Amino acid sequence: MIEPNLHLIGRRTTRVLRGALWIVALSMPGVEADTIVKTSGQRIEGVEISAARWDQILYKQAGNTFQAPGDTVASVERDSAVVARVRSALESGDYAEAIAQAKRAETGVQGWELAEAQYLVGKIYLRSGKFREAEDAFAAYLKANESTKDYWTPHAVEGRGLAALELNRGGTAQEHFKTLATFGETWTLRATLGEAQGLVLKKEYVEARNQFNKVARDRKAPDSLKAQALVGRANVMVLQEQYDAAIRELQSTFFENPSPELLEYSKARAEASYLMGVCYAKQGGKPNLENAEIWLLRTAVLYRAHASVYSNACKELSSVYKALGRDDRASDWERRAGASG
């Protein structure tokens, strides 16, 4: 039986309550509901964003106007009932509904709402594992909005690179990641992560590990990027068949007294949980296979919103159950893996 993680439940409850308060705020006249999320994790709520470009965010708070450099802002959440429906469906993992809402938004809004809806189409496809569609959607967004310096421009460039990686087009991905460095310091770190992932595809594991280390050890790197670097480094260890080392790395960073950021239901944490299962499965023997079962079930239950990780966990679970002689369960998880594709 998998024990519930009370820290995770607490943070999810906080997000639900925050969402409820946001809805209440919308119903109150004169209440500003825009939010800026800094790369440090700080949320600046109750503001009015007057302009959001990738190089600068302008916003009003308590009657005063402030500005924030674009590469210090992880995301902006602007008040829009139409776009909010897209965001909500995306975060709940209902990708078909998210696409339907995004397509509806594209024909019913203008300005920044239209731009964000176009960007979200690419993000939905990327999150749901439809990488060719994601690449095309990000390209369409950039064609329509890059010249205006719309806030989501570097996010879309990164999305094209990530989609290209998933399609095993490492060279194309590297070109996109090189472009990221033009958007500021934080994006240079994101470019390094993308380049590291490209090196993994080329099986240049030593250099890939060096690149992941650059981000993991950079004092200025946001915790979210450090998390991606740490799981990338652990993945290299798995590919090098250093399973015990990878388990120690993942346990110490993600599962033993992690920072609050690493407790989020992020893709990095989902991948860390999945890799724990893979490490135990690769070592074989009944005790290791049973440990693999626990970690992979945890991944499938907690991180279903991350479609590619969920699908991989289902496939690995099917192999684990076959090795344990439980063909009925193996068939069930093989079916789930197919249904998630």
C-alpha positions in Angstrom: 0.0 0.0 0.0 1.3 3.5 -0.9 1.4 5.9 2.0 -0.1 9.3 1.2 2.4 12.2 1.2 0.9 14.7 3.6 3.1 17.5 2.3 1.9 17.0 -1.3 -1.7 16.8 -0.1 -1.3 20.0 1.8 0.2 21.9 -1.2 -2.6 20.6 -3.4 -5.2 21.7 -0.9 -3.5 25.1 -0.8 -3.8 25.4 -4.6 -7.5 24.4 -4.5 -8.2 27.1 -1.9 -6.2 29.7 -3.8 -8.3 28.8 -6.9 -11.5 29.2 -4.9 -10.4 32.6 -3.6 -9.5 33.7 -7.1 -13.0 32.8 -8.3 -14.5 34.8 -5.4 -12.2 37.8 -6.3 -13.5 37.7 -9.8 -17.0 38.1 -8.6 -16.1 41.3 -6.6 -16.2 44.5 -8.6 -12.9 46.4 -8.7 -10.8 43.5 -7.5 -7.7 42.9 -9.6 -6.9 39.2 -10.2 -3.7 39.1 -12.2 -0.7 37.2 -10.8 3.0 37.3 -11.5 5.1 34.2 -10.6 8.8 34.9 -10.3 11.5 32.4 -11.1 12.3 32.3 -7.4 8.8 30.9 -6.8 7.4 34.1 -5.3 3.8 34.9 -6.3 2.8 38.6 -6.7 -1.0 38.5 -6.5 -3.7 41.0 -6.7 -2.0 43.1 -9.4 -3.1 44.5 -12.8 -0.7 43.6 -15.6 -0.6 46.5 -18.1 2.0 45.0 -20.4 3.7 41.7 -20.7 6.6 41.3 -23.1 9.4 38.7 -22.8 11.9 41.4 -21.8 9.7 43.4 -19.3 6.5 43.1 -17.3 4.7 46.3 -16.3 2.1 46.0 -13.5 0.1 48.1 -11.1 -0.3 47.3 -7.4 -1.9 49.6 -4.8 -2.0 52.4 -7.2 1.7 52.3 -8.1 3.3 51.0 -11.3 6.2 48.5 -11.2 8.3 46.7 -13.7 10.0 43.3 -13.6 12.7 42.1 -16.1 11.2 39.3 -18.2 13.7 36.6 -17.4 13.0 37.0 -13.7 9.3 36.0 -14.3 8.4 32.3 -14.6 4.8 32.9 -15.7 2.0 35.4 -15.8 -1.6 34.6 -15.0 -3.8 37.4 -16.4 -7.5 37.7 -15.6 -9.5 36.1 -18.5 -12.5 33.8 -18.0 -11.9 32.4 -21.5 -8.2 31.6 -21.1 -8.8 30.4 -17.5 -10.9 27.6 -18.9 -8.0 26.4 -21.1 -5.5 26.6 -18.2 -7.9 24.7 -15.9 -8.4 21.8 -18.4 -4.7 21.6 -19.1 -3.8 21.4 -15.4 -6.4 18.8 -14.7 -5.0 16.6 -17.5 -8.1 16.8 -19.7 -6.3 17.5 -22.9 -9.2 17.0 -25.3 -11.2 19.6 -23.4 -8.2 21.9 -23.2 -7.7 21.9 -26.9 -11.4 22.4 -27.5 -11.4 25.4 -25.2 -8.2 26.8 -26.7 -9.5 26.5 -30.2 -12.8 28.2 -29.1 -10.7 31.0 -27.5 -8.7 31.6 -30.7 -11.9 32.6 -32.5 -13.4 34.6 -29.7 -10.7 36.8 -28.3 -8.0 39.3 -29.4 -4.8 40.8 -28.1 -2.9 39.0 -25.3 -5.7 36.6 -24.8 -5.5 35.3 -28.4 -1.7 35.1 -28.1 -1.8 33.1 -24.9 -4.5 30.8 -26.3 -2.3 30.1 -29.4 0.7 29.4 -27.1 -1.4 27.1 -24.9 -2.3 25.0 -27.9 1.4 24.1 -28.3 1.8 23.5 -24.5 -1.3 21.2 -24.5 0.0 19.1 -27.4 3.5 19.0 -25.8 2.1 17.9 -22.4 -0.1 15.3 -24.0 2.7 13.7 -26.0 1.6 14.9 -29.4 5.0 16.3 -30.4 4.5 17.0 -34.1 1.3 18.9 -33.4 3.1 20.8 -30.6 6.0 21.8 -32.9 3.5 23.1 -35.5 1.5 25.0 -32.9 4.5 26.7 -31.4 5.7 27.7 -34.8 2.3 29.2 -35.6 2.3 31.1 -32.3 5.7 32.5 -33.0 4.8 33.5 -36.6 1.9 35.5 -35.2 3.4 37.0 -32.1 7.2 37.0 -32.1 7.5 40.4 -33.6 5.5 42.0 -30.8 7.8 40.5 -28.1 4.8 38.7 -26.5 5.6 37.3 -23.1 5.3 33.6 -24.1 7.8 33.9 -27.0 10.8 32.2 -25.3 8.5 29.6 -23.8 7.3 28.7 -27.3 10.9 28.6 -28.6 11.8 26.2 -25.7 8.7 24.2 -26.5 9.8 23.7 -30.1 13.1 22.5 -28.9 11.6 20.0 -26.5 9.2 18.7 -29.1 12.1 18.3 -31.5 14.0 16.3 -28.9 11.0 14.0 -28.4 11.0 13.5 -32.2 14.7 12.6 -32.1 15.7 15.6 -34.1 18.6 16.6 -31.9 20.2 19.0 -34.4 16.9 21.0 -34.9 16.4 21.1 -31.1 19.9 22.5 -30.5 19.2 25.4 -32.9 16.1 26.3 -30.9 17.9 26.0 -27.6 20.7 28.3 -28.9 18.1 30.9 -29.6 17.0 30.8 -26.0 20.2 32.4 -24.8 19.1 35.7 -26.5 16.3 36.1 -24.0 18.3 36.6 -20.8 20.2 34.8 -18.1 17.5 32.4 -16.9 16.8 31.4 -20.5 20.5 30.7 -21.0 20.2 28.2 -18.2 17.2 26.7 -19.9 19.2 26.5 -23.1 21.9 24.6 -21.3 19.3 22.1 -20.1 18.1 21.6 -23.6 21.6 21.1 -24.9 22.2 18.5 -22.2 19.1 16.6 -23.3 20.3 16.7 -26.9 23.7 15.2 -25.8 21.8 12.4 -24.1 20.1 11.6 -27.4 23.5 11.4 -29.0 24.7 9.1 -26.1 27.4 11.7 -25.1 26.7 11.0 -21.5 29.8 12.5 -19.9 29.3 15.9 -21.6 25.6 15.7 -20.9 26.2 15.2 -17.2 28.6 18.2 -17.2 25.9 20.4 -18.7 23.3 19.2 -16.2 25.8 19.9 -13.4 26.3 23.5 -14.6 22.6 24.2 -14.0 22.3 22.1 -10.8 25.2 24.0 -9.2 24.5 27.5 -10.5 23.6 29.7 -7.5 21.4 31.9 -9.6 19.4 29.0 -11.1 15.8 28.9 -10.0 14.8 25.8 -8.0 12.5 24.6 -10.8 15.5 24.5 -13.2 17.7 22.8 -10.7 15.1 20.1 -10.3 15.1 19.5 -14.0 18.9 19.4 -14.0 19.0 16.9 -11.1 16.5 14.5 -12.7 18.4 14.8 -16.0 21.7 13.9 -14.2 20.0 10.9 -12.6 18.7 9.8 -15.9 22.2 9.8 -17.3 23.2 7.6 -14.4 20.4 5.2 -15.3 21.5 5.1 -19.0 25.0 4.3 -17.8 23.6 1.5 -15.7 24.6 3.1 -12.4 21.4 2.2 -10.7 22.5 2.4 -7.1 24.1 5.8 -7.6 20.9 7.0 -9.3 18.7 5.8 -6.5 20.9 7.6 -3.9 20.8 10.8 -6.0 17.1 10.7 -6.4 16.4 9.9 -2.8 18.6 12.6 -1.4 17.3 15.3 -3.7 13.6 14.6 -4.3 12.4 12.3 -1.5 14.4 12.9 1.6 13.7 16.4 3.1 13.3 18.0 -0.3 12.8 21.8 -0.7 9.2 22.9 -1.0 9.6 23.4 -4.8 10.5 19.7 -5.2 7.3 18.7 -3.5 5.2 20.1 -6.3 3.5 17.8 -8.8 6.0 18.9 -11.4 7.2 16.9 -14.3 10.7 16.8 -12.8 9.3 15.1 -9.7 7.2 12.8 -11.8 10.3 11.7 -13.8 12.2 11.3 -10.5 9.6 8.9 -9.2 9.5 7.0 -12.5 13.3 6.7 -12.6 13.3 5.2 -9.1 11.0 2.5 -10.4 13.2 1.9 -13.4 16.3 1.6 -11.3 14.8 -1.1 -9.1 13.3 -2.9 -12.1 16.7 -3.0 -13.9 18.4 -4.6 -11.0 16.0 -7.6 -11.0 15.2 -10.1 -8.3 11.8 -10.2 -6.4 12.6 -7.6 -3.7 13.8 -5.1 -6.3 10.8 -5.8 -8.6 8.4 -5.2 -5.7 10.1 -1.9 -4.9 9.8 -1.0 -8.6 6.1 -1.9 -8.5 5.6 0.6 -5.5 7.4 3.4 -7.2 5.8 2.9 -10.6 2.3 2.7 -9.1 3.0 5.9 -7.2 4.0 7.6 -10.4 0.9 6.4 -12.3 -1.4 7.5 -9.5 0.1 10.9 -8.6 1.4 12.1 -12.0 -1.2 11.1 -14.5 -1.4 14.7 -15.7 2.1 14.3 -17.2 1.0 12.1 -20.1 4.4 10.9 -21.3 5.6 10.0 -17.8 2.3 8.2 -17.1 2.6 6.2 -20.3 6.2 5.2 -19.6 5.2 4.2 -16.0 2.4 2.0 -17.3 4.7 0.3 -19.8 7.4 -0.3 -17.1 4.7 -1.7 -14.7 3.6 -4.1 -17.4 7.2 -5.4 -17.7 7.5 -5.7 -13.9 4.3 -7.7 -13.6 5.5 -10.0 -16.4 8.7 -10.6 -14.5 6.7 -11.3 -11.3 4.6 -13.8 -13.1 1.4 -11.7 -12.8 0.3 -11.8 -16.4 -3.2 -10.5 -15.7 -1.9 -7.3 -14.2 0.7 -7.0 -16.9 -2.0 -7.0 -19.5 -4.0 -4.4 -17.6 -1.1 -2.0 -17.4 -0.2 -2.6 -21.1 -3.7 -1.7 -22.0 -3.5 1.5 -19.9 -0.2 2.5 -21.6 -1.9 2.1 -25.0 -5.0 4.1 -23.9 -2.8 7.0 -22.7 -1.1 7.4 -26.1 
